Amino acid sequence: MSSVQVGAALGKTLFDELGAGGTVFLRVLFAALVLGLVWPPRLRGHGSGDLGLAVVYGMALAGMNLAFYSSIDRIPLGIAVTFEFVGPLSVAVVGSRRALDLVWVGLAAAGILLLSDFGSGELDALGVGLALLAGAFWAAYIVLSVRVGKAFPGGSGLALAMLVATVPLAPVGIAQAGSELLVPGALLVAAGVGIMSSAIPYTLEIEALRRMPTGVFGVLMSLEPAVAAIAGYVVLGEGLVTREIAAVALVVAASAGAASGATVAPRDA
């Protein structure tokens, strides 16, 4: 979480030069190169089902990253991740069947309403919508990570998916950034962002999901909005007012509560 959110904050510093599309394209491209060197994707031995799964996983990664970066181009990082976390929260709630889950949904809804300032128009509506879209892709990413982790050894499935993700992002990145994609300084920062925001955290997450139920993973990931708010403050100077801090706390509490009660069949580590 620390790696991905600090990397996202650093990535936002490139928006003036590359735009959100150019930044996310370079982020995913460098991550794909690093992961491909560490875990060279091998197609031999995998049927069409496994390969199709990797393609879907890659498209989810592309959608999640593009929607998220487009969102933080319009709203603060901590707020964007709080809205985005509705996706993983939904995964946790779907996995549980307790009446208490209505409490967690209510807490999350209260946090979202508080964050939106009851529709006063202070937040960019498109930015919020993009964060929610990123959350939907994030939910798909969690579910698909489990399946890809089972189908491919090590990080080879992730490496293959990251290569797939560069394909739909390339035209968007080139259209937004153009020749700025070749500026050495921007390339250097983008390489660091790709390693910090994709290569390291995605590898750690897919390994974690091999070793723990998704419910436990969801509890740990519920701290993501808080970590994002801290990273946005430290790296970008994006402070949050008391109302926004309270909203983040409500979403964190709701996510932890819902995920801790999720019913997940035990898996062999």
Backbone torsions as a table, in degrees:
resi	resn	phi	psi	omega
1	MET	NA	-42.9	179.2
2	SER	-62.3	-43.9	-178.5
3	SER	-63.9	-47.2	-175.3
4	VAL	-68.3	-37.2	-176.4
5	GLN	-79.3	-36.9	173.9
6	VAL	-65.5	-39.5	176.6
7	GLY	-62.7	-40.3	178.2
8	ALA	-64.2	-40.0	178.2
9	ALA	-64.0	-41.4	176.9
10	LEU	-65.6	-37.7	179.0
11	GLY	-61.5	-35.9	-179.1
12	LYS	-63.9	-25.6	178.2
13	THR	-68.4	-13.4	179.8
14	LEU	-92.5	-5.1	-172.5
15	PHE	-62.3	-35.0	-179.2
16	ASP	-63.5	-33.4	-179.2
17	GLU	-88.6	-45.1	-169.7
18	LEU	-108.6	-15.8	-171.7
19	GLY	73.7	167.7	-179.5
20	ALA	-64.0	-40.0	-178.2
21	GLY	-65.9	-44.4	178.9
22	GLY	-65.2	-39.0	-179.9
23	THR	-65.5	-45.5	-177.4
24	VAL	-70.0	-32.3	176.9
25	PHE	-63.2	-47.0	179.6
26	LEU	-67.5	-37.1	178.0
27	ARG	-58.1	-50.7	-177.4
28	VAL	-69.8	-37.4	-179.9
29	LEU	-62.1	-49.0	-179.4
30	PHE	-66.5	-38.2	177.2
31	ALA	-62.5	-41.2	179.4
32	ALA	-63.5	-40.6	179.4
33	LEU	-64.5	-44.5	-179.2
34	VAL	-65.2	-48.0	-179.4
35	LEU	-64.9	-36.0	178.8
36	GLY	-65.4	-32.5	177.1
37	LEU	-73.7	-38.5	-178.6
38	VAL	-75.3	-44.6	-179.7
39	TRP	-127.1	81.4	-179.7
40	PRO	-56.8	123.0	-179.5
41	PRO	-63.7	131.8	177.8
42	ARG	-119.2	119.4	-178.5
43	LEU	-83.4	-25.0	-178.4
44	ARG	-63.8	135.9	178.4
45	GLY	92.3	-3.3	179.5
46	HIS	-116.0	130.4	179.7
47	GLY	-78.2	180.0	-179.0
48	SER	-62.9	-29.7	178.9
49	GLY	-64.3	-46.7	178.9
50	ASP	-64.3	-43.4	-178.7
51	LEU	-66.8	-39.4	176.3
52	GLY	-63.3	-38.0	177.2
53	LEU	-61.7	-42.4	179.1
54	ALA	-64.1	-37.4	178.8
55	VAL	-66.2	-45.5	178.3
56	VAL	-61.8	-41.8	177.5
57	TYR	-59.2	-44.1	179.3
58	GLY	-64.0	-40.1	178.3
59	MET	-66.4	-36.6	176.4
60	ALA	-65.1	-40.4	177.1
61	LEU	-62.6	-43.1	179.2
62	ALA	-62.5	-47.1	-179.8
63	GLY	-64.2	-42.4	-179.8
64	MET	-62.2	-46.3	-177.4
65	ASN	-69.4	-42.6	-178.5
66	LEU	-67.2	-44.6	179.5
67	ALA	-63.8	-41.2	-178.4
68	PHE	-66.6	-46.7	-178.9
69	TYR	-66.6	-36.1	176.3
70	SER	-65.9	-31.9	178.4
71	SER	-69.2	-48.9	-176.7
72	ILE	-73.0	-7.2	170.6
73	ASP	-73.0	-16.7	-174.7
74	ARG	-117.1	-26.2	-179.3
75	ILE	-135.4	159.8	-178.6
76	PRO	-59.7	152.4	-175.7
77	LEU	-58.0	-48.9	-177.5
78	GLY	-62.3	-38.4	179.0
79	ILE	-69.7	-40.9	179.7
80	ALA	-60.9	-44.8	-178.4
81	VAL	-68.3	-31.6	177.4
82	THR	-64.3	-46.2	175.3
83	PHE	-64.6	-41.7	-178.2
84	GLU	-61.6	-30.0	-174.7
85	PHE	-71.9	-5.1	172.9
86	VAL	-58.8	-31.3	179.3
87	GLY	-63.6	-59.3	176.7
88	PRO	-59.6	-33.6	176.7
89	LEU	-61.4	-40.7	178.9
90	SER	-63.3	-39.0	177.5
91	VAL	-60.1	-43.2	-179.0
92	ALA	-66.0	-41.9	-177.9
93	VAL	-67.9	-41.0	179.0
94	VAL	-61.5	-32.6	-179.2
95	GLY	-78.4	-1.9	-177.9
96	SER	-121.7	157.6	-177.6
97	ARG	-130.5	26.7	-176.7
98	ARG	-95.9	149.2	177.2
99	ALA	-65.0	-27.7	-179.8
100	LEU	-61.3	-22.1	-179.3
101	ASP	-62.1	-25.9	176.5
102	LEU	-62.3	-31.3	177.1
103	VAL	-65.6	-44.8	-178.7
104	TRP	-66.2	-38.7	177.2
105	VAL	-63.4	-40.6	177.6
106	GLY	-63.7	-41.0	177.5
107	LEU	-62.3	-45.3	179.9
108	ALA	-63.1	-42.5	179.0
109	ALA	-62.3	-39.3	177.8
110	ALA	-63.3	-41.0	178.4
111	GLY	-63.3	-42.9	179.4
112	ILE	-64.7	-42.4	178.3
113	LEU	-63.7	-41.6	179.1
114	LEU	-64.9	-38.7	-179.7
115	LEU	-67.4	-36.3	-178.8
116	SER	-81.3	-1.1	179.7
117	ASP	55.6	37.5	175.0
118	PHE	55.9	39.4	173.6
119	GLY	74.2	28.0	-178.9
120	SER	-72.4	-14.1	179.2
121	GLY	89.5	9.2	179.9
122	GLU	-69.3	-34.5	-179.9
123	LEU	-91.3	145.7	176.5
124	ASP	-67.1	120.0	-174.7
125	ALA	-63.8	-39.6	179.4
126	LEU	-65.6	-38.9	177.7
127	GLY	-60.8	-41.3	177.9
128	VAL	-65.1	-45.1	179.6
129	GLY	-60.8	-40.2	178.6
130	LEU	-66.9	-36.4	177.6
131	ALA	-64.8	-40.4	177.9
132	LEU	-66.9	-37.9	176.0
133	LEU	-63.6	-42.4	176.7
134	ALA	-60.8	-34.8	177.5
135	GLY	-64.1	-38.6	177.5
136	ALA	-64.0	-42.3	176.3
137	PHE	-66.4	-34.5	179.4
138	TRP	-64.0	-41.4	177.1
139	ALA	-60.0	-44.6	178.1
140	ALA	-63.7	-37.9	179.6
141	TYR	-60.1	-42.8	-179.2
142	ILE	-63.5	-48.4	-178.9
143	VAL	-63.6	-43.0	-178.0
144	LEU	-71.3	-30.8	179.0
145	SER	-59.8	-40.0	178.7
146	VAL	-61.4	-46.0	-176.4
147	ARG	-70.3	-40.3	179.2
148	VAL	-67.5	-37.7	178.4
149	GLY	-61.8	-30.0	178.0
150	LYS	-80.8	-33.6	-173.1
151	ALA	-83.1	-27.1	-175.4
152	PHE	-125.5	140.2	178.7
153	PRO	-75.5	151.3	176.7
154	GLY	54.8	-135.9	178.8
155	GLY	-106.2	17.5	-175.6
156	SER	-65.0	-36.4	177.8
157	GLY	-66.5	-40.2	177.2
158	LEU	-64.8	-42.8	178.9
159	ALA	-60.3	-43.0	178.9
160	LEU	-64.2	-42.5	-179.9
161	ALA	-64.4	-37.7	179.0
162	MET	-65.9	-36.8	175.7
163	LEU	-63.8	-41.6	177.0
164	VAL	-61.1	-40.4	-176.2
165	ALA	-63.9	-27.9	-179.6
166	THR	-67.4	-24.7	-174.2
167	VAL	-65.2	-55.0	179.1
168	PRO	-71.4	-21.2	-178.7
169	LEU	-81.8	-24.1	-176.3
170	ALA	-58.0	-52.3	-179.1
171	PRO	-63.3	-34.7	178.3
172	VAL	-66.1	-47.6	-179.1
173	GLY	-63.9	-42.5	-179.9
174	ILE	-67.0	-39.3	180.0
175	ALA	-64.7	-38.7	-177.4
176	GLN	-80.6	-40.5	-171.6
177	ALA	-100.3	-30.5	180.0
178	GLY	58.5	-132.5	-177.0
179	SER	-68.8	-16.1	178.2
180	GLU	-62.6	-19.5	178.1
181	LEU	-64.6	-16.4	-176.9
182	LEU	-102.0	2.0	178.6
183	VAL	-68.7	123.0	-174.2
184	PRO	-55.6	-43.8	-178.6
185	GLY	-61.9	-44.0	179.3
186	ALA	-66.2	-38.6	178.8
187	LEU	-62.8	-39.0	-179.0
188	LEU	-65.2	-47.3	178.6
189	VAL	-63.9	-42.2	-179.7
190	ALA	-62.7	-35.6	177.3
191	ALA	-63.5	-43.2	177.1
192	GLY	-63.2	-39.7	178.8
193	VAL	-64.6	-42.4	179.7
194	GLY	-61.3	-40.6	179.5
195	ILE	-70.9	-44.0	-176.1
196	MET	-74.6	-38.3	-172.9
197	SER	-94.3	-15.9	-177.5
198	SER	-128.8	-60.1	-172.2
199	ALA	-59.6	-50.5	-177.6
200	ILE	-70.8	-56.9	-174.3
201	PRO	-66.5	-38.8	-179.0
202	TYR	-65.9	-37.0	176.9
203	THR	-64.1	-45.7	179.6
204	LEU	-64.3	-37.4	-178.5
205	GLU	-68.9	-42.2	-178.7
206	ILE	-68.3	-32.3	175.5
207	GLU	-71.0	-38.1	178.1
208	ALA	-63.4	-41.4	-178.6
209	LEU	-70.1	-16.2	173.1
210	ARG	-76.9	-19.2	-169.5
211	ARG	-116.3	-3.1	-179.8
212	MET	-148.2	154.9	176.6
213	PRO	-64.0	153.8	-179.8
214	THR	-62.3	-28.5	178.0
215	GLY	-63.7	-44.8	177.5
216	VAL	-64.6	-42.1	177.4
217	PHE	-57.9	-41.7	-179.8
218	GLY	-64.0	-36.7	177.4
219	VAL	-60.8	-47.3	-179.6
220	LEU	-64.3	-42.0	-178.3
221	MET	-69.7	-13.4	-179.1
222	SER	-66.1	-14.0	176.7
223	LEU	-80.1	-7.5	-174.7
224	GLU	-54.2	-46.4	179.5
225	PRO	-60.5	-37.2	179.3
226	ALA	-68.0	-42.3	178.2
227	VAL	-63.6	-39.5	178.6
228	ALA	-64.0	-40.7	179.3
229	ALA	-63.3	-40.2	178.8
230	ILE	-66.4	-44.7	179.4
231	ALA	-62.3	-41.2	178.2
232	GLY	-63.4	-36.1	179.5
233	TYR	-72.3	-46.6	-175.4
234	VAL	-70.6	-45.8	-173.6
235	VAL	-86.3	-39.7	-172.5
236	LEU	-109.5	-8.1	-177.5
237	GLY	70.7	25.6	180.0
238	GLU	-87.9	92.3	179.6
239	GLY	-78.7	155.0	177.1
240	LEU	-115.6	140.5	176.2
241	VAL	-78.1	169.4	-175.6
242	THR	-56.5	-41.7	179.7
243	ARG	-60.0	-41.9	-178.5
244	GLU	-70.5	-37.5	176.8
245	ILE	-63.4	-42.2	178.0
246	ALA	-62.8	-39.2	179.2
247	ALA	-64.3	-43.2	177.2
248	VAL	-60.9	-42.9	-179.8
249	ALA	-62.2	-39.5	179.0
250	LEU	-64.3	-43.1	-179.9
251	VAL	-66.6	-40.2	177.5
252	VAL	-61.0	-46.5	-179.7
253	ALA	-63.5	-42.8	179.4
254	ALA	-63.9	-42.1	-178.7
255	SER	-65.5	-44.1	-179.6
256	ALA	-64.3	-43.0	-179.4
257	GLY	-64.6	-44.9	-178.9
258	ALA	-67.0	-43.7	-178.0
259	ALA	-68.0	-35.2	-178.5
260	SER	-67.0	-23.7	179.6
261	GLY	-97.8	2.3	-178.0
262	ALA	-66.0	135.9	178.8
263	THR	-91.1	111.1	-177.1
264	VAL	-128.0	129.8	177.8
265	ALA	-63.1	135.2	-179.4
266	PRO	-63.9	144.4	178.9
267	ARG	-122.1	147.6	176.6
268	ASP	-71.7	126.6	-179.9
269	ALA	-62.1	NA	NA
